[in-house]
């Protein structure tokens, strides 16, 4: 992870549950700092989580070249499985996140990619 707008160091290698939970919490706090009334009045725009999910799903539908590294192919297959799950749109449309949501996000970040 590289922060392009804030000073900091990039994360490299596997991320354990605690840093993943801290990252998820920080992202939620930044997003929740904007009053919901202001957000509700904004028109849909590029970058909305649902729109980004649709874009990633369209990229994921493109075939991987036959010369792709097997590790890259395995990682991409895991990502394709994840973005293809049912319920993601509804999850991204929900307002706010609970502590249980943060724990679930942290567990997925820390274990899903590394367990495949």
N, C-alpha and C positions, 0 to 999 in steps of 0.2 A: 504494500500500500504506500503510495507516495502522496503527500499532501502538497498540492500545488498553490494553494491560496493562504496557507498558514505555515509558519515556520515549524520545522520538526524533522525527524529522521524517518526514513522509510522502514517498514517492517519487512523482514526477509525470512524465508523458511516457514515451517509449520507454526501456526498460531494456536496456543493453548486456550482453554476455555476462559480463563480469567481475562487475558487481554482482549479476546473476542467479545466478551461481555462488556468490557469497558468501551471498546470501539462502538458496539451497537448502542450502548447507553449514551455516548457522546453524540452520535448521529441523531438519535431520537431527541435529545435535549436541544440540539441546534434546530431541528425541524419544529419542535414544539415552542420555541421561543417566538415564533411568528403567531400573532393572535389569529385564531380560527376565523373570526369575522372578516378579516382582511383576505385570508386565503379563499374563503367561500365566495367572495366577490370577484375573484380573478377568473378569467376565461381559461379553458383548458389550453395547455401549451406543451411544446416539446420539452421533454424532461420529466413529465408526470410519470410516476412509477408504472402505471398501467401502459402508457404509451411506450416507455422504455422496454417493458416486458414484451410487448408486441414486436418491437424492433429486434430484440434479442432472439425471440422465437423465429423470426424470419431469417436471421443470420444462421441460426442453428439448423434450419432446414436445408441449407446449402451443403452439398456433399463435400466431404474432406478429401483432399487429394490422395491418390494411391501411394505417394511417396512420403506421407506424413509419419513422423516419429510415433512408434507405438504408445509411448507415454502420453504424448499430446492427444492421440486418438482416444486413449482411455479417459483422460481428463475431460475432453470434449464430450464424450459419451455421458459422463456423469453430469456435466452441465446441461446437456440436452434433456436428460431424464428430469433434472430439477426444474428447468423452465417449462417442461411439458406437463408438470403435475396439475391436477385440478385444484381449484381453490385459491390459486395465487392471485388472480384478479380481485377476488373478494377480499383477500388479506390486504392487498395494497390499497384498496379503496377505503378500508376502515380508518376512522379517525383515532389517533392516539395509540399508544402501546402500553401494555401492562408489564409488570416485572416478569410475569410468566412468559410473555412474548419475548422479552429480552433474553431470558434464559434459553428459550427455544432457538432463537436466532444464534446465540453464542454457541450452543451445542452443534447446530448445523454447520456453522463456519468452522468450528474446531475439528469436527469429526468427519463430515460427509466427504470432503475432497480427499482426505488422507486415508479413508477406509476402503476406497475402491481399488 
